Protein backbone atom coordinates (compact mmCIF):
# COMPACT_ATOMS: atom_id res chain seq x y z
CA UNK A 1 0.00 0.00 0.00
CA UNK A 2 1.29 3.48 -0.91
CA UNK A 3 0.79 5.98 1.88
CA UNK A 4 1.53 9.70 1.94
CA UNK A 5 2.88 11.54 4.97
CA UNK A 6 -0.35 13.52 5.30
CA UNK A 7 -2.51 10.40 5.08
CA UNK A 8 -0.28 8.71 7.67
CA UNK A 9 -0.98 11.50 10.15
CA UNK A 10 -4.70 11.28 9.36
CA UNK A 11 -4.68 7.53 9.88
CA UNK A 12 -2.79 7.90 13.17
CA UNK A 13 -5.42 10.31 14.46
CA UNK A 14 -8.26 8.11 13.19
CA UNK A 15 -6.84 5.00 14.83
CA UNK A 16 -6.16 6.79 18.12
CA UNK A 17 -9.68 8.25 18.21
CA UNK A 18 -11.19 4.85 17.40
CA UNK A 19 -9.23 2.93 20.01
CA UNK A 20 -9.37 5.40 22.90
CA UNK A 21 -12.50 7.44 23.70
CA UNK A 22 -10.35 9.82 25.78
CA UNK A 23 -8.65 11.15 22.63
CA UNK A 24 -10.03 14.40 21.22
CA UNK A 25 -8.76 17.03 18.77
CA UNK A 26 -8.76 20.84 19.03
CA UNK A 27 -7.83 23.38 16.36
CA UNK A 28 -8.75 25.99 13.78
CA UNK A 29 -10.50 24.76 10.61
CA UNK A 30 -10.03 21.13 11.61
CA UNK A 31 -13.67 20.43 10.78
CA UNK A 32 -12.83 21.05 7.13
CA UNK A 33 -9.47 19.31 7.44
CA UNK A 34 -7.73 22.31 5.91
CA UNK A 35 -4.20 21.05 6.63
CA UNK A 36 -4.96 17.43 5.69
CA UNK A 37 -4.27 15.45 8.89
CA UNK A 38 -7.78 16.12 10.28
CA UNK A 39 -9.71 15.49 7.06
CA UNK A 40 -13.08 13.75 7.67
CA UNK A 41 -12.53 13.44 11.44
CA UNK A 42 -15.45 15.71 12.33
CA UNK A 43 -17.82 13.67 10.15
CA UNK A 44 -16.58 10.41 11.64
CA UNK A 45 -16.31 11.31 15.35
CA UNK A 46 -18.56 14.34 15.81
CA UNK A 47 -18.17 17.78 17.44
CA UNK A 48 -17.90 16.33 20.94
CA UNK A 49 -14.44 15.00 20.12
CA UNK A 50 -13.35 17.12 17.12
CA UNK A 51 -13.51 20.68 18.43
CA UNK A 52 -13.36 23.26 15.64
CA UNK A 53 -12.20 26.30 17.58
CA UNK A 54 -12.26 30.09 17.18
CA UNK A 55 -9.07 31.81 16.01
CA UNK A 56 -7.49 32.01 19.44
CA UNK A 57 -4.52 29.76 20.09
CA UNK A 58 -4.34 30.79 23.73
CA UNK A 59 -8.00 29.91 24.28
CA UNK A 60 -8.02 26.44 22.74
CA UNK A 61 -4.60 25.56 24.19
CA UNK A 62 -5.95 26.39 27.65
CA UNK A 63 -9.04 24.27 26.97
CA UNK A 64 -6.88 21.35 25.80
CA UNK A 65 -4.63 21.55 28.87
CA UNK A 66 -7.71 21.56 31.09
CA UNK A 67 -9.12 18.57 29.21
CA UNK A 68 -5.84 16.70 29.70
CA UNK A 69 -5.94 17.38 33.44
CA UNK A 70 -9.40 15.80 33.62
CA UNK A 71 -8.34 12.57 31.96
CA UNK A 72 -8.74 13.29 28.25
CA UNK A 73 -5.92 12.89 25.69
CA UNK A 74 -6.25 16.02 23.54
CA UNK A 75 -4.41 16.68 20.31
CA UNK A 76 -4.04 20.31 19.23
CA UNK A 77 -3.43 20.96 15.55
CA UNK A 78 -1.61 24.25 15.02
CA UNK A 79 -1.81 25.49 11.45
CA UNK A 80 1.80 26.74 11.37
CA UNK A 81 4.79 26.45 13.75
CA UNK A 82 5.05 30.22 14.33
CA UNK A 83 1.73 30.12 16.20
CA UNK A 84 3.49 28.22 18.98
CA UNK A 85 5.03 31.51 20.10
CA UNK A 86 1.56 32.62 21.18
CA UNK A 87 1.22 29.69 23.60
CA UNK A 88 4.83 29.09 24.60
CA UNK A 89 4.14 30.01 28.23
CA UNK A 90 1.10 27.74 28.44
CA UNK A 91 2.96 24.76 27.01
CA UNK A 92 6.41 25.14 28.57
CA UNK A 93 5.63 26.80 31.87
CA UNK A 94 2.27 25.16 32.60
CA UNK A 95 1.57 21.90 30.76
CA UNK A 96 5.18 20.72 30.75
CA UNK A 97 5.76 21.43 34.44
CA UNK A 98 2.39 20.49 35.90
CA UNK A 99 3.32 16.93 36.84
CA UNK A 100 6.42 18.07 38.71
CA UNK A 101 4.63 20.97 40.37
CA UNK A 102 1.96 18.60 41.73
CA UNK A 103 4.40 15.95 42.90
CA UNK A 104 3.23 13.57 40.20
CA UNK A 105 -0.42 13.79 41.23
CA UNK A 106 -1.46 15.18 37.83
CA UNK A 107 -0.33 14.57 34.28
CA UNK A 108 -0.93 16.43 31.03
CA UNK A 109 -1.08 13.92 28.15
CA UNK A 110 -1.28 16.64 25.50
CA UNK A 111 -0.04 16.35 21.91
CA UNK A 112 0.66 19.36 19.71
CA UNK A 113 0.62 18.47 16.01
CA UNK A 114 2.32 21.24 14.08
CA UNK A 115 2.24 20.98 10.27
CA UNK A 116 3.84 23.61 8.07
CA UNK A 117 7.12 25.43 7.40
CA UNK A 118 10.12 23.65 5.93
CA UNK A 119 10.71 24.56 2.27
CA UNK A 120 7.28 26.02 1.61
CA UNK A 121 7.94 29.04 -0.63
CA UNK A 122 6.43 32.41 0.15
CA UNK A 123 5.16 31.89 3.69
CA UNK A 124 7.13 34.95 4.79
CA UNK A 125 8.57 35.83 8.17
CA UNK A 126 5.67 35.18 10.54
CA UNK A 127 4.78 31.77 9.08
CA UNK A 128 8.18 30.17 8.42
CA UNK A 129 9.76 29.42 11.79
CA UNK A 130 10.91 25.99 12.90
CA UNK A 131 11.11 26.52 16.68
CA UNK A 132 11.68 22.91 17.70
CA UNK A 133 15.01 23.83 19.32
CA UNK A 134 13.12 26.00 21.84
CA UNK A 135 11.00 23.10 23.00
CA UNK A 136 13.95 20.72 23.15
CA UNK A 137 15.83 23.32 25.22
CA UNK A 138 12.88 23.50 27.62
CA UNK A 139 12.92 19.73 28.03
CA UNK A 140 9.62 19.02 26.28
CA UNK A 141 9.41 15.86 24.20
CA UNK A 142 9.96 17.07 20.64
CA UNK A 143 9.44 14.97 17.51
CA UNK A 144 10.13 15.63 13.80
CA UNK A 145 9.18 12.64 11.60
CA UNK A 146 10.57 12.42 8.06
CA UNK A 147 8.57 9.56 6.51
CA UNK A 148 4.96 8.37 6.49
CA UNK A 149 5.82 5.30 8.61
CA UNK A 150 7.50 7.45 11.21
CA UNK A 151 4.77 10.10 11.08
CA UNK A 152 2.20 7.45 11.94
CA UNK A 153 4.24 5.63 14.57
CA UNK A 154 5.60 8.67 16.38
CA UNK A 155 2.24 10.46 16.47
CA UNK A 156 0.62 7.35 17.95
CA UNK A 157 3.31 7.22 20.65
CA UNK A 158 2.96 10.95 21.33
CA UNK A 159 -0.79 10.62 21.88
CA UNK A 160 -0.27 7.67 24.24
CA UNK A 161 2.48 9.42 26.21
CA UNK A 162 1.65 10.73 29.70
CA UNK A 163 3.57 13.97 29.08
CA UNK A 164 3.10 16.84 26.60
CA UNK A 165 4.70 16.14 23.21
CA UNK A 166 5.21 18.52 20.28
CA UNK A 167 5.18 16.81 16.85
CA UNK A 168 6.49 18.96 13.99
CA UNK A 169 5.35 17.84 10.51
CA UNK A 170 7.32 19.81 7.89
CA UNK A 171 5.39 20.97 4.84
CA UNK A 172 8.05 19.57 2.52
CA UNK A 173 7.46 16.09 3.94
CA UNK A 174 3.69 16.11 3.41
CA UNK A 175 3.75 14.84 -0.21
CA UNK A 176 6.29 12.09 0.56
CA UNK A 177 4.93 8.62 -0.16
CA UNK A 178 6.22 5.18 0.69
CA UNK A 179 5.05 1.60 0.46
CA UNK A 180 3.88 0.40 3.86
CA UNK A 181 2.19 -2.65 5.32
CA UNK A 182 -1.30 -2.26 6.73
CA UNK A 183 -0.09 -3.12 10.22
CA UNK A 184 1.57 0.18 11.11
CA UNK A 185 2.66 0.39 14.73
CA UNK A 186 3.70 2.98 17.32
CA UNK A 187 7.40 3.91 17.34
CA UNK A 188 9.06 4.62 20.71
CA UNK A 189 9.96 8.24 21.32
CA UNK A 190 13.70 8.81 21.65
CA UNK A 191 14.74 6.24 19.04
CA UNK A 192 16.76 7.29 16.00
CA UNK A 193 16.64 5.58 12.60
CA UNK A 194 19.47 4.75 10.23
CA UNK A 195 18.05 5.22 6.73
CA UNK A 196 21.28 4.27 4.97
CA UNK A 197 24.39 2.63 6.37
CA UNK A 198 27.83 4.01 5.57
CA UNK A 199 31.46 3.92 6.63
CA UNK A 200 32.93 7.37 5.92
CA UNK A 201 30.60 10.16 7.08
CA UNK A 202 27.53 10.33 9.34
CA UNK A 203 24.95 12.85 8.15
CA UNK A 204 22.38 13.72 10.82
CA UNK A 205 19.36 15.13 8.98
CA UNK A 206 16.30 16.60 10.67
CA UNK A 207 12.81 16.10 9.26
CA UNK A 208 12.28 16.53 5.52
CA UNK A 209 16.03 17.02 5.00
CA UNK A 210 16.47 13.27 5.45
CA UNK A 211 15.40 12.91 1.82
CA UNK A 212 18.03 15.42 0.67
CA UNK A 213 20.64 13.55 2.70
CA UNK A 214 19.69 10.26 1.03
CA UNK A 215 19.95 11.88 -2.41
CA UNK A 216 23.39 13.27 -1.53
CA UNK A 217 24.53 9.86 -0.28
CA UNK A 218 23.48 8.35 -3.59
CA UNK A 219 25.28 11.07 -5.54
CA UNK A 220 28.52 10.66 -3.60
CA UNK A 221 28.65 6.88 -3.79
CA UNK A 222 30.31 6.86 -7.26
CA UNK A 223 33.04 9.10 -5.79
CA UNK A 224 33.83 6.38 -3.27
CA UNK A 225 32.32 8.30 -0.32
CA UNK A 226 30.10 6.12 1.87
CA UNK A 227 27.51 8.23 3.72
CA UNK A 228 25.47 7.01 6.68
CA UNK A 229 22.17 8.89 7.07
CA UNK A 230 20.88 9.13 10.64
CA UNK A 231 17.42 10.54 11.32
CA UNK A 232 17.05 11.40 15.04
CA UNK A 233 13.24 11.44 14.70
CA UNK A 234 12.97 12.64 18.31
CA UNK A 235 15.02 15.75 19.10
CA UNK A 236 14.28 15.49 22.82
CA UNK A 237 15.03 13.01 24.20
CA UNK A 238 17.78 12.58 21.61
CA UNK A 239 19.12 9.10 20.84
CA UNK A 240 22.76 9.80 21.73
CA UNK A 241 23.77 6.11 21.80
CA UNK A 242 22.69 5.75 18.16
CA UNK A 243 24.81 8.74 17.15
CA UNK A 244 27.80 7.45 19.13
CA UNK A 245 27.52 4.04 17.46
CA UNK A 246 27.33 5.68 14.03
CA UNK A 247 30.41 7.82 14.69
CA UNK A 248 32.32 4.77 15.85
CA UNK A 249 31.84 3.50 12.31
CA UNK A 250 32.50 6.74 10.44
CA UNK A 251 34.37 9.23 12.65
CA UNK A 252 33.05 12.17 10.62
CA UNK A 253 29.90 14.22 11.19
CA UNK A 254 27.74 16.65 9.20
CA UNK A 255 24.39 17.94 10.49
CA UNK A 256 21.73 19.51 8.26
CA UNK A 257 18.87 21.27 10.03
CA UNK A 258 16.21 23.66 8.70
CA UNK A 259 16.24 26.09 11.60
CA UNK A 260 18.39 29.03 12.67
CA UNK A 261 22.06 28.46 13.37
CA UNK A 262 22.59 29.95 16.84
CA UNK A 263 21.49 27.70 19.72
CA UNK A 264 19.98 25.20 17.30
CA UNK A 265 19.78 21.41 17.31
CA UNK A 266 22.74 21.29 14.93
CA UNK A 267 24.94 23.10 17.43
CA UNK A 268 23.91 20.73 20.23
CA UNK A 269 24.63 17.65 18.14
CA UNK A 270 28.06 18.93 17.13
CA UNK A 271 28.99 19.97 20.68
CA UNK A 272 27.93 16.66 22.22
CA UNK A 273 29.74 14.68 19.54
CA UNK A 274 32.90 16.74 20.04
CA UNK A 275 32.78 16.27 23.82
CA UNK A 276 31.86 12.62 24.05
CA UNK A 277 32.26 10.75 20.76
CA UNK A 278 34.85 9.62 18.24
CA UNK A 279 35.65 12.21 15.57
CA UNK A 280 38.60 12.15 13.16
CA UNK A 281 37.73 15.45 11.46
CA UNK A 282 36.08 18.71 12.55
CA UNK A 283 32.29 18.37 12.28
CA UNK A 284 30.18 20.69 10.15
CA UNK A 285 26.59 21.96 10.22
CA UNK A 286 24.26 23.34 7.58
CA UNK A 287 21.36 25.48 8.77
CA UNK A 288 19.49 28.61 7.90
CA UNK A 289 21.75 31.66 8.29
CA UNK A 290 22.06 33.16 11.73
CA UNK A 291 19.03 35.15 12.84
CA UNK A 292 17.08 34.33 9.69
CA UNK A 293 13.64 35.77 9.06
CA UNK A 294 12.51 34.25 5.78
CA UNK A 295 11.36 36.82 3.20
CA UNK A 296 8.17 36.62 1.17
CA UNK A 297 9.93 36.44 -2.23
CA UNK A 298 10.14 32.73 -3.15
CA UNK A 299 13.64 33.01 -4.63
CA UNK A 300 15.04 34.64 -1.50
CA UNK A 301 13.09 32.21 0.67
CA UNK A 302 14.73 29.21 -1.05
CA UNK A 303 18.18 30.79 -0.94
CA UNK A 304 18.09 31.08 2.86
CA UNK A 305 17.06 27.48 3.52
CA UNK A 306 19.55 24.59 3.69
CA UNK A 307 20.53 23.43 0.22
CA UNK A 308 21.52 20.04 -1.14
CA UNK A 309 24.64 21.55 -2.71
CA UNK A 310 25.73 22.82 0.70
CA UNK A 311 25.48 19.30 2.06
CA UNK A 312 27.50 17.91 -0.84
CA UNK A 313 30.25 20.46 -0.20
CA UNK A 314 30.24 19.80 3.56
CA UNK A 315 30.55 16.02 3.16
CA UNK A 316 33.40 16.40 0.66
CA UNK A 317 35.12 18.87 3.01
CA UNK A 318 35.12 16.53 6.04
CA UNK A 319 36.64 13.82 3.85
CA UNK A 320 39.75 15.88 3.08
N, C-alpha and C positions, 0 to 999 in steps of 0.2 A: 504494500500500500504506500502511495506517495502522500506525504503529509507536509504542509507548509508550516513555518514557524507560527504564523498567526493562528492557523487551525489547531496547532498543538496547544497553544495557550487556551483557546476556546474549549478544547476537549478536556484539558486539565480542570478548568472551572466547572464544566458540565459534570464531570465524574465526581469532583469533590462535593458539589451541591447535591448530587444524586445519593451519594453514600453517607453524607453527614448532614442531618437537618439543622445543625448549628451553624453551618456555613451560610453566609449572606454576602451580597456585593453592594457597595456604595459607589457612586460616581456620577459625573456629568455626562449626559447623553448616552448612558449605558443602555437605556431602553431601546435605542435605535442601533446599538452596537457600532457607533461611529468609528471607533478605533479598530474594530475587528474581533478582539478577544471576547467581547461580551455579546456578540451577535446571537440573537434568538433566545437569550437567557430569560428575558422578561416574559416572553410568550410561554416558555417552558415551565418556569418556576414561580411566576407571579410577582406582584409588587410588594408582597410581604417579605420577600427575600432578595429581590433585585430592586434596589432603592435608587431611582433616578432623581438625583438631587438638584437643588438650585446651584447657581454659580457662586459657591462660597466654599473654598477648600477648608477654611478653618471650621466652618459649621459642620460639614459632613465628616471631617477627620475627628472632631470631638464626639460626634454621634457614634462613629465606629469604635473609638476607644471605649466609650461607655458600654457599647454592646459587647465588646470583648470582656470587659470586667464583669458582665453579668452572665458569662458562659457561652456567648456566641463566638463564632470564628469568622469575623468580617474580612473581606477583601476590599480594599479601596483601589479603584482604577483612576490614576491621575493621567490626564490627557498628554502632558508633556513633563519632562523632568524638572524644568525651571519652576514649576508650580510647587515643588517641594520646599522652596525657600519660604513660602507663605506659612508652612506648617512645621518648620524645623523644630521650633520650641516644643510643640505638642508631641512630636514623635520622639525626639532625642531626650528632652528633659522630663517628659511625663510618661509616655507609653514605655519607653525603653527602661526607665528607672523604677517603674511602679513596683515590680516584684521585689527589688532590693529594699525600696523604701517601706514596704509593708512586711519585711522579714519573711518573704516567700508566701504570705497568706493570699496574695492575689497575683494573677498572671494576665498578660495582655497578648493573646494569640492573634495578632493583627498582621495581615499581609498587605503591603503596598505594591501594586503592580503598576509599573511606570513605563509605558511604551513611548517611543519618540526619540528624537535627537539621533546623532550618529549618522553622518553622511546623508542628511536630508537637505538638499539645496534650498536656500532662500527662506529658512525659518527665522533668520535674523537673531539679534542679540538676546532677546528675552525669551526665546523658545529653543535655544540650542545648547544649553548647558548639559554636562554629564557629571553631576555632583556626587557620584558614588564614593569618591575619596572622603568626603565630609562624613558620610554615615559610617564608613569603615573606621575613620579616626575616632568617632564617638563610641565605637564598640558595638554598633548595631549589626546584626547579621545582614550581609549585603551580597546580592547574587546578580550575575550578568551572564545568562545563558547565550550560547552562540549558535546552537542547532535546534531543530524541532524536538528531537529526543530529549535534549537537556532542558529545553523550555518546559516541556510537559513534566518531566521528572522532578526538576527543581521547584517548579511552582507547586506541585503536589506536596513536596516536603515542607515548603514554606507555610502552606496553609495548615498543615498538621503540627507545625512547631508550636511550642508553648510560648515562645517569645516573639516580639515584633520582627518582621523580616521585610527588607526592601528588595524587590525584584525588578531590575532594569531590563527592558526589552528594546534594544536599539532598533530604530526604524530600518536601518540597512539590513538587518537580519530578517525582517518580517517576510520578504518574498522567498527566503531560502527554503528549499524543499529537499527532503531525503526519503529514501525507502525505509519504512519501519514495519515492525510486526504489530499486530493488533494489541498484543499484551504489553503495552507500555507500563512502566513501573516508576515509583518514586526513586529519586537519586539523593543519597545523603548529602546534606549541606556540609561544606568544608572538604569536599573531595575533588581534586583536579583530574583532568583527563588528558592523556597523551593522544593527540590526533594522528601524529606521524612520528615514528621513531627515527633517531639520527645519532651520529657519533661525533660531529664536529662542533655544532652550535645549538644551544637551546634558545628558541624564540618563545617568549611568554607573550601571548596575544590575548587581549581583553575583548570579549564580546564579538561583534561582527568582524573585527580585524583578524580573527582566527582564519577566516577564509582567504584574506590577503596573505597571511603567513603561509598557508598551505600552497597557494599559487607561487609564492616566492621560493619555497622549498623545492617545488617541482622545477622551476626555472633554473635553480642553481645546481640541481643534481648532475646535469651534463658537464658542469665545471668541476665536478669531483668534490663538491661541498655538500655534506650530509647534515641536513637541518632537522632537529627535533622540535616539534610544535607542541607546546604545553598550554592548555587552556585552564586557567585556575577555576573557572566557573563560579566559585564563591570567593569574593575578595576579603570578606571577614566572616568566619575565620578562614584564613588562608592556609592552603595545604603545603606548608613549608617542607615536610618530609618528601613530597613528590618533587619539588624543585631541587632539593639537595640530591636526591637520587639521580635526577636528570643531569645535574652539573657534574656529578661523579663520572658520568659517561662522556660528557662533552667538554667541560671546563671553560666554556665560553657562553656569554649571555647577552641577548638583545631583548628589550621589552618594547612592545608597541601598544600604545594606550591612547584612546581618543578622549583625553581630558587635558586640562591645563598642566603645564610642566611642574611648577612649584608645588611642593607638598602633595604630589599625586601618588597614585598607586605605583607608577613606574619607579619613582624615587625610592619608595619603601622596599620594593623588590630588589633593586640594585644595592641598596644599603645593607639589607639583611644578607644577601648573597655575599657581599664583600666582607662582612663581619664573620660569617659563620660557615661559608661553603667553599668548595674548591673552584677557583678561577685561575686560568692560565693566561688571561688577557683582560685588559680593562673592559668592563661591561658598558653597554650603550643603551640609550632609551630614545624612543621616537614618540613624541606627543604633539598636541597643539602647542603653538608658541606660548611663551610665558604671558600670563595675564590676558589671554585671548578673549575677546568678545566677537563672535562671528558676525560679519556684516551681512546685509540683505542680498547683495549682488552674488548670484550663484558662482561666478568665476572666482571671486575673492573668497567666498565661503569654502569652496573646494581646496583652494590653495593653502588655507590655514589648517586643514585637517591632515592627519597622518597619511602619507602617501606610500604606495607600494614601492616606488623607486627609492624612497628614503630607507625602507627596510632592506632592499637589495644592497644599497651602499653600506649600510651598517653591518650587515652580515659579512660582506666581503672585507670590511675594515677590520673586524675582530679576528679574521683569519690570517691577517698579515703578521 
